[in-house]
Amino acid sequence: MQLNRCPCCHSRISIEQMAQDECTTELLGLLVDYADISKSLVIYLGLFRSGKRDLASDRALKLAKEVITLTPERNRLAAAMNETVQAMRQKQDQGAFKPLSNHNYLKRVLETLPADTKEPSLPALSGGQMPVKSQSKTSQIIDMLKSYPSPEGVDEWFTRTVCGALSELMLMGLESVPAADTMPMVVERFLIELWPKRQWQKDNHFRGAARLRRAFIDTAEHNKRWPTIKDVLSMVPSQ
């Protein structure tokens, strides 16, 4: 019996062949049981797939089981998966994405969401994304950072790199994170004070976009707190 065609490669899908794989069968059963969040779960699992290999059914099943044990609050879990997918897509746009190897990022996002999170927005498989009806403060800040305008005289790539790094910091569970209503001022200060302190060049190995991002992430991971301008500059050579 043929199950129509694959929406990706358009080849025919045989139910009998799928049923022969116990892991695939169990995974399909799990997705049926969790139909209300299955789309979010499937897209999230895609973050573990490498660019050269499909995600094996046994690993997908193991990952899916791990995810559903994180919390019994399905809406909250789906919202956390959606935020994770959006953050990873932003990393992909910046060329900094690597396939996930664990659920640590998802767990940090989950910790930021209120217990009464409702009606999660499902990320589209391609193209635009559906509007978010209920956002946490963290999600609102990340959205603000995505569209934060470059101050006069500051290159656009520099602003996008700083804002992208700050978005990642919001999900790291750091100490001394600025209050949500002060974040625009925090971003502005980082941009206007960091920009003149180095001879920044986007593709420069020592003072470029990749080094700038790592300066934020590395100092935050080392100190477990929100970095200062001095912290970031200490990670970037002056010459």
N, C-alpha and C positions, 0 to 999 in steps of 0.2 A: 504493500500500500504506500503510495507516494503522498507526502505531506507538502503539497504545493511546491514552491521553490524557495531557496535561500534568498532573503532580501538583499544580501551583500554580493554573492557571487552568481546568483540566479541558477545554481545547479539544483537538481531535484533532491529532496530530502525523504529518505525512506524511514518510516516508523519502525519497521522490523530491524533495520540496522542500528537505529538509535537505541532500541530496547535491548540489544545484545550487550550494550555497554552499561553495566550496573551503575557506575558512577553517574553517567549521563541521565539514566532513568531516575536515580535518587535526586539528582540536581533538579530535574524537571518537576519532580514531585514537590520539592522544597519551594520552587518558584510558584507553584500552584497554591501551596499552603500560605505563602506570603504574597499573594497576588497584588495586594494593595501597595506594596513597596517593591515589587519584583523589577520594575523598569529601572528604578534607582539602583537596585542591587546589581543588575546586569551591567549597567554602564559603569558602576564603581569597580566591579571585578575586571573590567577592561583596562583599568589602570595598572594591573599586574602583568599585562601581556607585553612581551618584548616586541620590538619591531620586526623580528625575523621569525618568531614562532608563535603559534596560537597557544592559548592557555589550555593546558590539559584538563580533561574532565575531572580527574581525581583531585587536582589542585584547586580547581574552581569550586568543587564541592566542599573541600576543607576550608577554603577561605570564606565561602558563604555561611557555613556553620559557625565559624568564628565570629562573623559579623552579627548574626542574629542573637548571639549570646551576650552582646555588649550591653543591651538594654531591652526591656520588654516594651518600651514606648516606641511603637513603630513609626509614628509621624516624626518624632524627634530623631530617630535613627535615619529615616529617609532624608530629612532636612540636612543632617550632618553629612550624609553621603553626597548629596547634591552640592553642598558647599565645598567639599573636598574635590569633587570633579571640576568645579569652576576654578578653584585655586590651581589645580594641576594643568588645566587648559591655559591658564595665564602663564604658567611656567613653560609650557610648550611653545607659546608665542615668543617667549624670551630665549628659547633654545636651551633651557636649563632643566628640562624634565627628564627624569629617569624612571623606569617602571617601579612601582612600589614593591617592597619586599615584606612589609608588615602593616599593621593597622594603627601604628602610633599616631600618624597624622589625623586619621579619622577619630581616634580617641580624644585627641586634643580639641578638635572641633566640637565633638559631642559634649565636652565639658563646658563649652562656652554657651551652649544653647539652653534656654529656659525649659523647665519641665513641662510647660503647657504649650510647647510648639505644636502648631496645627497646620493642616493642609499644606504639605511640602510642595515646593515647585519642582517638577520633574525636568531635568536638563534634556534638551533635545539631542538626538543622536547626531544630527548635523545641522548646520545653519544656526539660526537664532535660538534663543532660549526663552522659555515661558517666564512670565513675570512672577516675581516672588511676592506672595501675599503676606507672609509673616517673616520678618528678618530679625535676627539677633543684633545687638549693638556691634558685635564683631563683624558680622556680614555687612552692616551698613558702613562701617569704617572702610572695609576692603573695597566696597563699591565706590566710596568717595575717592580712595587712593587710585583706582583705575582711571578716573577721569580728572585727576587733579591737574590744573593747568601749570605749565612751566612759568616761573617768574621771569620777568624781562632780563635778557642777557644770559639765561641758563639754557643750555642745549636740551632739546626734547628727550634725547636718549638718556641723559643724566637724570632728568626728572622721573622718567619711566623706570629706570633702574632703582633709584632710591625708593620710589613708591612701591615697586614690586617687592623689594627687600622688606620694607615695613609691613607689607601685607603678610609675608611669611612670618615675621616676628609676632604678629597678632595671634598666631595659632601655635606658638611654642610654649605657652604656659609660663611666661617669664614673670619675674618680680618687677615692680615699679613701672608697670605699663601705664601710660598717660590716660587720663579720663577721656571718654569718647568726645565730649564737647570741646576739649582742648586739642584734639588731634590735628585739625587743620593748621593751628599755630605751630605745633610740633613739626609737621611736615615742612612748612615754610621756613622754619629756623634751620632745619637740616640742609635744605636746598641752598639758601642764601649764604650760609656760613661754610658749608663744605666746598661749594663751587670755586671760590677764589683761593682756596688753600693749596690746591695742586694744579698742575698743568694737565688737566684731564683730556684724554683722547679715547674715543669709544673702543677702538681695537687694540689699544696699548696693553701689553701684558702686565705691566706694573701699575698703571694708572688708568685702566680702562673699565668697561662695564662689568666684566667678569670679576675683576679684582675688587671693585667697589661693592658688588653684591656679597662676595665672600667676606669682606670686612665686616659687614653688618651681621651676617649669619654666624661666622666663626666667633666673634666676640660675644654674641648673645649665648651661643652654645657653651662657651667656656665659663662665662660669668653667671649664667642663669638669670640674668636681669636685662631690662631694657638698656641698650647701649647709649652712651653719650657721644657727642661729636668728637671728643678727644679719643674715645675708644676706637671709633672708626678710623680716624686719621692715623692712629698708631699702627694700623694694619696696612697702610698704603705708603710706599716709599715716596719721599719728597722729590727725589731725582732718579 
